[in-house]
Every structure is written in structure tokens, then in C-alpha cells.
Amino acid sequence: MSSTEPLPNARPAALVTGATAGIGRSFADQLAARGHDLVLVARDRARLEEVAGQLRAAYSVEVEVLPADLGDRDQLARVEERLAVRERPVELLVNNAGFGLKGRFLDNDVDTETQMLEVLVTAVLRLTHAALGGMVERGHGGVINVSSVAAFLPRGTYSAAKAWVNSFSEWAAQEYRSQGVTVTALCPGFTKTEFHERMEVGRDSAPSFMWLDADELVAAALVDHAKGKVISVPGLQYKAVTTLARVVPNGVLQRFQSLGRK
């Protein structure tokens, strides 16, 4: 069987988007270590196959690869279809696929800004919708939406998109909790991954103590999700940031927009 075909057994799986690096790869590793079968989604087929092979060898789990650009509605639809398959249920959906822009709003092409919203908002909405139907029918399941501390700060369209993720997750958590579904928004800050490298943002763009370890934050997120937490903020420094953001005026917070953009 090709590794792109659906899993042949009926064991629940975890589907992780943006699974080949950073936070998504850490989710894949840690879920595999717990015995989950996996469906991995990312744009690069070759890299997906490489990661899948490593996970199969390390953890003896089934791994299905599903190459897709979530900014393309046709490719996104293939992932929605996989989530809707009742015979091979997805027990946990991790909406992790990222899209970041280094420049400020008018520095970016409007089509690129729109593409970011397709990945960060539309894909999260559509994939969650596709997954929830089966989860509600079975009476159990979970969704982890990878948001950002930026959701609490005035940092342009990226922050606005992540604020939407938080609001959507909080609503869904309350709406479907009684039907056995746990929804968590994970809000990391600066994390040592390829995400900032792809945006050409250096580690010196923020103080060293602000940078998180991906494996540690994912471990904390899985604990929070198991406890039913709706908002998971890893790291004491970011718990402090999100607390302060609720009381500090936006005009003051906006002065720090350049942090993490150098």
C-alpha cells in the first residue's frame, strides 16, 4: 500500500498539520511515543515521507502522509475528506500549520496577506468542522488549535488571525464539552523552530529568555489538553505577558511591534 492511502485499521489516529518541523514535528513525535497512529499533513511530500519513516521505525505506529497546501481550497478539501472518514476516525486534530509575515501590513502584498488568513483562519475553521462531526457522534475526541501569544497583542493581521483562533476555540470548547470533545488553543511565544528562520527573523530579535523549546511546550500543551484547559500558555514569561496584556493599553503595547521582526 502507498503511504498516501488511508490507514487500513480502525484504530483512532491523530492528524497533525504542519507536521514536518518545529511544533508540529514535536506533536507528531510525542503523540507517536504515546502510541497514537498518525496522519501527517504538510506541503513537502518528500519531507513527509522522511518523517513518517522515522516515526514508524522509532515508535512502531502506523503513519499516513497527506501532502497538502492548506492555502489551496482543493488541497484543503482532501484533508477535510480524510477527517470525515468514520471508518478510520481521527481522535485528535492538531491544527498547527503556520504562516508568518515579517513586514507590517502595507509592506506586504494583499494577496499574500489573504493567503495567510486562508491558512491561519479558514483552514482551522474547515478542518475543525470536518473533524467535529465524527467526534460528536462517537462522544469523544479533541482539537488543539495552535494559536499564539500574539493573539493578546496588537501586532497586525497575524495577531488578528490568532485572536480569531482563540475566540473560536473558546466557543467550541464550551459548545462541545458536554458531547465529549475537548478543544484547546495553544498560545506559544517565540519558539526555537524553522518558523522564524523562514521569515528571516534572527534569535537576537528577542531576548534569549523569551525563546521556548518546542518539545517542552508541546509536552505542557498535551498535559493542559488532557486536563481540559481551553487556553494553554506555555512558559512563565508568557503567562506574565498575557496577564499584563489584559491591563496595559493597546497604545503602549503597540510600541513593541518590532520585537521579533528583526
C-alpha positions as CSV (number, residue, x, y, z in Angstrom):
1,M,0.0,0.0,0.0
2,S,1.2,3.5,-0.8
3,S,1.8,5.6,2.3
4,T,-0.6,8.2,1.0
5,E,-3.5,5.8,1.2
6,P,-5.8,5.8,4.3
7,L,-4.8,3.5,7.2
8,P,-6.3,0.0,6.9
9,N,-7.3,-0.5,10.5
10,A,-9.9,1.1,12.7
11,R,-7.7,2.5,15.4
12,P,-8.2,6.2,16.1
13,A,-5.4,8.5,14.9
14,A,-4.1,12.0,15.5
15,L,-3.9,14.3,12.5
16,V,-1.2,17.0,12.7
17,T,-0.9,19.8,10.1
18,G,2.5,21.4,9.6
19,A,4.0,18.2,10.9
20,T,7.5,18.1,9.4
21,A,9.2,20.6,11.6
22,G,9.1,22.6,14.8
23,I,6.0,22.4,17.0
24,G,4.1,20.1,14.5
25,R,7.0,17.6,14.4
26,S,7.2,17.7,18.2
27,F,3.5,16.9,18.4
28,A,4.0,14.0,15.9
29,D,6.9,12.6,18.0
30,Q,5.2,12.9,21.3
31,L,1.9,11.5,20.1
32,A,3.6,8.6,18.4
33,A,5.5,7.9,21.7
34,R,2.1,7.6,23.4
35,G,1.0,5.0,20.8
36,H,-1.1,7.1,18.5
37,D,-1.3,6.3,14.8
38,L,-0.7,9.4,12.8
39,V,-1.9,11.3,9.8
40,L,0.7,13.9,8.9
41,V,-0.1,16.9,6.7
42,A,2.4,19.3,5.1
43,R,3.3,20.7,1.7
44,D,6.5,18.8,1.1
45,R,5.8,15.2,0.1
46,A,9.5,14.0,0.3
47,R,9.9,15.5,3.8
48,L,6.6,14.0,4.9
49,E,7.8,10.5,3.8
50,E,11.1,11.0,5.6
51,V,9.4,12.0,8.9
52,A,6.9,9.2,8.5
53,G,9.7,6.6,8.1
54,Q,11.5,7.9,11.2
55,L,8.3,7.7,13.3
56,R,7.4,4.2,12.1
57,A,10.9,3.0,12.9
58,A,11.1,4.7,16.3
59,Y,7.6,4.0,17.7
60,S,6.1,1.1,15.6
61,V,3.0,3.1,14.8
62,E,1.1,3.5,11.6
63,V,1.7,6.8,9.8
64,E,-0.2,8.1,6.8
65,V,1.1,11.0,4.9
66,L,-1.2,13.6,3.2
67,P,0.6,16.3,1.2
68,A,-1.4,19.4,1.0
69,D,-1.1,23.2,0.9
70,L,-3.8,24.4,3.2
71,G,-3.9,27.7,1.4
72,D,-5.3,25.9,-1.6
73,R,-9.0,25.1,-1.2
74,D,-8.8,22.0,-3.4
75,Q,-5.9,20.5,-1.4
76,L,-7.5,21.6,1.9
77,A,-10.6,19.6,0.8
78,R,-8.6,16.4,0.7
79,V,-7.7,16.9,4.3
80,E,-11.3,17.6,5.2
81,E,-12.3,14.4,3.5
82,R,-9.8,12.4,5.5
83,L,-11.1,13.9,8.7
84,A,-14.6,12.9,7.8
85,V,-13.9,9.2,7.3
86,R,-15.9,7.5,10.0
87,E,-14.3,4.0,9.5
88,R,-10.8,5.3,10.3
89,P,-11.6,8.0,12.9
90,V,-9.3,10.9,13.8
91,E,-9.4,11.1,17.6
92,L,-7.2,14.2,17.9
93,L,-6.8,17.1,15.4
94,V,-3.8,19.4,15.8
95,N,-4.2,22.5,13.7
96,N,-0.6,23.6,13.7
97,A,0.2,24.8,10.1
98,G,1.8,28.2,10.3
99,F,2.1,31.2,8.1
100,G,4.1,34.3,9.2
101,L,4.9,37.6,7.5
102,K,7.9,39.7,8.7
103,G,6.7,43.0,7.3
104,R,4.0,45.2,8.5
105,F,0.6,45.4,6.8
106,L,1.4,47.8,4.0
107,D,4.8,46.2,3.4
108,N,3.0,43.0,2.3
109,D,1.2,42.2,-0.9
110,V,-2.5,42.0,-0.2
111,D,-2.8,38.5,-1.8
112,T,-0.1,37.3,0.5
113,E,-2.0,38.7,3.5
114,T,-5.1,36.9,2.2
115,Q,-3.2,33.7,1.8
116,M,-2.1,33.9,5.5
117,L,-5.7,34.2,6.5
118,E,-6.6,31.1,4.4
119,V,-4.0,29.1,6.4
120,L,-4.5,30.5,9.8
121,V,-8.3,31.0,9.9
122,T,-10.1,29.3,7.0
123,A,-8.2,26.0,7.3
124,V,-8.7,25.9,11.1
125,L,-12.4,26.5,10.6
126,R,-12.9,24.0,7.9
127,L,-10.7,21.2,9.4
128,T,-12.3,21.6,12.8
129,H,-15.8,21.4,11.2
130,A,-14.8,18.3,9.3
131,A,-13.4,16.6,12.5
132,L,-16.1,17.6,14.9
133,G,-18.9,15.6,13.2
134,G,-17.4,12.2,13.9
135,M,-16.1,13.2,17.3
136,V,-19.6,14.3,18.4
137,E,-21.1,11.1,17.0
138,R,-18.6,9.0,19.0
139,G,-18.9,11.1,22.1
140,H,-15.2,11.8,22.4
141,G,-12.3,13.5,20.7
142,G,-10.1,16.5,20.8
143,V,-8.9,19.5,18.9
144,I,-5.7,21.5,19.6
145,N,-5.5,24.8,17.7
146,V,-2.0,26.2,17.7
147,S,-2.6,29.9,18.3
148,S,0.0,32.4,19.6
149,V,0.7,34.9,22.4
150,A,0.4,37.4,19.6
151,A,-3.4,36.9,19.9
152,F,-3.3,39.0,23.1
153,L,-1.2,41.8,21.5
154,P,-1.8,44.4,18.7
155,R,0.6,43.1,16.0
156,G,-1.4,43.4,12.8
157,T,-3.2,40.8,10.8
158,Y,-1.2,37.9,12.3
159,S,-2.4,38.8,15.8
160,A,-6.0,39.4,14.5
161,A,-5.9,35.9,12.9
162,K,-4.7,34.3,16.2
163,A,-7.2,36.2,18.2
164,W,-9.9,34.7,16.0
165,V,-8.4,31.2,16.7
166,N,-8.6,31.9,20.4
167,S,-12.2,33.1,20.3
168,F,-13.2,30.2,18.0
169,S,-11.5,27.7,20.3
170,E,-13.1,29.1,23.5
171,W,-16.5,29.0,21.9
172,A,-16.1,25.4,20.5
173,A,-14.7,24.2,23.9
174,Q,-17.9,25.3,25.6
175,E,-20.2,24.2,22.8
176,Y,-19.0,20.7,22.6
177,R,-17.6,19.9,26.0
178,S,-20.8,18.2,27.1
179,Q,-20.6,16.0,24.0
180,G,-17.2,14.6,25.0
181,V,-15.0,16.9,22.8
182,T,-12.1,18.9,24.3
183,V,-10.9,21.9,22.4
184,T,-7.7,23.8,23.4
185,A,-6.0,26.8,22.0
186,L,-2.2,26.6,22.5
187,C,-0.6,30.1,22.7
188,P,3.2,29.8,22.4
189,G,5.5,32.8,22.2
190,F,8.9,32.9,20.4
191,T,9.9,29.2,19.8
192,K,13.1,27.7,18.5
193,T,11.8,26.3,15.2
194,E,12.2,26.9,11.5
195,F,9.2,29.3,11.6
196,H,11.2,32.4,12.4
197,E,14.1,31.2,10.2
198,R,11.8,31.1,7.2
199,M,10.8,34.7,7.9
200,E,14.5,35.6,8.2
201,V,14.0,36.6,11.8
202,G,17.1,36.1,13.9
203,R,17.2,34.8,17.5
204,D,18.6,38.2,18.5
205,S,15.3,39.8,17.6
206,A,14.0,39.0,21.1
207,P,15.8,38.4,24.5
208,S,17.1,34.9,24.9
209,F,14.9,34.2,27.9
210,M,11.8,34.7,25.6
211,W,12.7,31.7,23.4
212,L,10.8,28.5,24.2
213,D,11.8,24.9,23.5
214,A,9.3,23.2,21.1
215,D,9.4,19.8,22.9
216,E,8.8,21.3,26.3
217,L,5.9,23.5,25.2
218,V,4.2,20.6,23.4
219,A,4.5,18.4,26.5
220,A,2.9,21.1,28.5
221,A,0.2,21.6,25.9
222,L,-0.7,17.9,26.0
223,V,-0.9,18.0,29.7
224,D,-3.2,21.0,29.6
225,H,-5.4,19.4,26.9
226,A,-5.7,16.3,29.0
227,K,-6.9,18.5,31.9
228,G,-9.5,20.1,29.6
229,K,-7.8,23.6,29.6
230,V,-9.2,25.9,27.0
231,I,-6.3,28.2,26.7
232,S,-2.7,26.8,27.2
233,V,0.1,29.4,27.6
234,P,3.5,27.6,28.0
235,G,6.2,29.4,29.9
236,L,6.1,31.6,33.0
237,Q,7.3,34.5,30.9
238,Y,4.4,34.3,28.5
239,K,1.9,33.7,31.3
240,A,3.1,37.1,32.6
241,V,2.9,38.7,29.1
242,T,-0.7,37.6,28.6
243,T,-1.7,38.7,32.0
244,L,-0.2,42.2,31.5
245,A,-1.7,42.4,28.0
246,R,-5.1,42.4,29.6
247,V,-4.4,45.6,31.6
248,V,-1.8,47.5,29.6
249,P,-3.4,49.9,27.0
250,N,-3.0,48.8,23.3
251,G,-1.2,52.1,22.5
252,V,1.6,51.1,24.9
253,L,1.7,47.5,23.7
254,Q,1.9,48.6,20.0
255,R,5.2,50.4,20.7
256,F,6.8,46.9,20.9
257,Q,5.7,45.7,17.4
258,S,9.3,45.5,16.2
259,L,10.1,42.8,18.7
260,G,10.6,39.5,16.8
261,R,10.7,41.2,13.4
262,K,14.4,41.9,13.0
